[in-house]
Amino acid sequence: MKQKKQHYLHLRSWVIFWIVGGGLILFRLGYDLKTYMFGSTIVIRQITPQQQYDYLLHFPRGYHDFGKPRPLIIFLHGAGEVKKDVRVLKNLDIFHCANGNVPVKDFPFIVASPITPNHGWEPKRVVAFLDDFLKENRLRYHIDPNRIYLTGFSMGGFGTFHTACEYPDRFAAIVPLAGGCEPENATKLQTVPTWAFHGDADEVVAYENTEKIINAMKELNHPNVRFTTLHDAGHGIPHLAYTQPELYLWLLKQRKTQRQDERANP
């Protein structure tokens, strides 16, 4: 009798195991199918927020874990989102702007959008976030290390410029919006393909903040710099810049150069 009871308990454990396991497999298959068909967003919360950023992780339509390596965009938000919950970025980051406005074939990017509790982006922490992200996800997500891009709006535009100045070898290209940088830093950006956007009616961050650094880069014969002036546009330009398919076609052409790799690994 005791032996039959043990056999029954053993059989029940196996049944529960297969039911739970099967449920998890079906859930994952359903999630993967949803991601492939429509794209998806994951909210990542850090256990030690004083060291790392919470962030949103966006997957584009057509993504699956076993496909070819995907380019990665890091998006830095503006001052208006400081100290807010990371989910607020679902309605304003680059993925939100591009989704539905840019053809699927032109937007194959994974997007990571961190949120900071501090005013101002610290280049060292931004790069530490990127390093931790790549380390944690290198076995799960297939990311092309030669096509990692940095973009940001307003405070994030400044953070994009400053991070690229400090770490010019880490990004295949940068796209700062409504930001700026000191013109004397132009030499630090000589190997960084740059496409900047700014509205000439911006009353929050002066248009000249971007104009001066871009002009300084052009005077040094920067080989790959663009500047789009959004005429009569104020400060809120992400929906104007991030909905342009040409931007993403340009980004996809930018890869880390041999010179960048040599500087990063002397």
N, C-alpha and C positions, 0 to 999 in steps of 0.2 A: 504493500500500500504506500509505504514511504517512498519507494523507488518510483512508483507511478506519479506521485505528487511532484517529485523532483523533475521527472521528465516533463510533466505538464508546465511547471514553472520555467524550465529551460526553453520549451517550445514557445511559451508566451513571450519570453524575453526576445527571442528571435523574431517573432511576429511584430512586436513593438519596434524593434530595431529597424526592420525593413519598411514598416509604415512611416516611421520618422525619417529614415534615410531617403525613401522614395519621395516623401513630401518635400524634403529639402532640395532634392534633385529637380523635381517639377517646378518648385519655386524659382530655382536658379535658371532653369531653361526658360521659364516665363519672363524673368527679368532680362535675360540675354536677348530674347526675341523682341521685347518691348524696346530695349536699347537699340537694337539693330533697325527697328522700324521707325522709331520716333526720337531716339536719343534719350539720355537720362541724366539725372543729377543726384549726387550723393553729398550729404552733409557730414563733414569730418570734424569732430571735436577733440581737441588735444587734452590729455590728462594733466599736462603741466603747461598751462597757458602762458606762464611767465617766460617760458623758453621758446614756445612755438606758437604759430597762428592756427586758429580754427580756419577751415577753408571749405569752399564748395569745389567739387570735382565733377566737371561736365564731360559727358561722352557724346560725340556727334552721332547723328543717324548713320547707319551703316557700320558702326563700330562693333567688332567682336575681338575677343582676347587672342585669337590665333591668326589674325590678319597681319598684313605688313606693318612695319614700324610706323607709328603715328607722330606727327609733329605736336609739340606742346607749347601752349601759350600761358604765361603767367600774367594775370591781371591785377593791378594795384588800384584800389578805389580812392576816392577823394575824401576830404575832411568831413563831409556831411555824414559819413558812415562810421566814424570813429566811435568806439565803445558800444556799437549796436550789435544785435544778434547777427550772426553770419548769414542767416537766411534772407536778410534784406538785399543781399547781392543778387539774388535770383531775378530781381526786377530791374537791374541796371548794369550788370557787367557786360563784357564783350560778347559772351555767349548769348545772353538775353537779346542783345541788339541784333546779332547776326541771325539768330534762329528765326526762320520764316522769311527773312529778307535777303538772304544770300543763298544761291543754289547749293544744294547738298554737295555736289561734286567739288565745289570751290571751298568747302569748309570741312576738311577732314581732321581738324584739330581737337585734341583733348585740351581742356581749359581748367586750370587751377586758379581759384580766386580766393586768396587769403584775406582775413580781416584783422586789422590792428587796433589795439586799445589806445594807441599813442598817436599824437599829432606829429606827422612826419614819418616817412619810411626810412629805416636804417639800412643802408646797403648791405652791411655785414649780416643782418638778420634775414634780409630777403634771400641772399645767396645761401645762407644756412637752411632756410626753408626749402629752397630748391634741392639742395644736397640731400636733406632728410627725405624729401618726397621721392627722389629718384632711388635712394637706398631702400626705402620701405616698399616701393612698388616695382622694383626692377624685374621681379620674377612674375608679377601678375599682369602688368600693363606693358605692352610692347611700344616703347617710346624711342623715337629716333634722337640720339644724343647730339646729332649735328644740326637739328632743326628745333631749337628751343628759343622761344621769342619772349620778349618782355614788353608789356604795354601798360599804360595807366592814364587816369584822368585827373586833372587838377593837382591835388596833393600827390596823387599817383603818377601824374605826368612829371612832376619834379623828381619823385622817387625813381622813375624810369631813367631819366637822364643821369641822376647822381649814381645810381647803382651801376649803370653801364660805364660811367667814368671810373669808378673804383674797380670794376671787374669787366673790362672790355672783352675778355676772352671767353666769357661764359655764355654769350647770347649770339645767335645767328643774325638777329636784327632787333631793333627796338622801334616802338610806335608810341611816342609821348603825345598826349592830348592836353591842351590848355595848361601846359606846365612851363618849364624854363630851366635855364642853367647858366652859370657864369661863362661868358665868352672865352675867358682864358682857359677853360677846360676843353676847348675844341680839339686840341692835340691828342687828348686821351681817347677821343672817339674816332680816330682815323681809320680803324679797322672794323668799325661797327656800322653796318648798313642802317640808315635812319630815315624814317618817314614821320614827320611831325605834322600835327594839325592844330590850328588855333583860329578862333573867331576874331575878326578885326573890330567887333563891337563888344568885346569882353570887358565888363566892368568889375570883375572879381580878380582875375589874373591878367595883367596887362599883356596885350598882344606882343609888345616889344620883348618880353621875356623869352619867347620862342624865336622871334625874328633875329635877335642879336646873336644867339648861339648858332643858329643855322647859317647866318651870314659869315660868322667866324669860321665855321666848318668849310663853307664854300671857298673862302679866301685861301684856305690851306689845301685846296683842290681835293677835297674829300671825294673818293671815287663813287660813292653811292649814297647820296643824301637827297631827300625830297622834302618839300614844305608846301602844304596845302593851306591856303588862306580861305577860310569860310566867310565870305563877304556878308556883312550885316548880321552875322551870327554872334550871339552873346556867349555866356559861359557854358551853358548846357549843350555841348556838341557831340556827346557819344553817339546819339542816334543818327547824327549826320555823317560821322566818320566811320563808325563800325558797320554801317549798312552798305558800304561801297564794295562790291565784289572785287574790284581792281586791287584793293588793299590786300586781300588774301591771295590773289594770284601772284602779287609781288612778294609777299612773305614766303610763299612756297618755293620761290626761286632762290631764296637766301639760305645759305648753309655756312656753317663754320668753315673758315678758310684754313689752309695749311699754315699760314702765318699765325693765325690765332692759336692753333694747336701747339705750334713751336713756342710761342710766348707763354702758354699755360704750362707746358712741360719742357722747360729749358734743359 
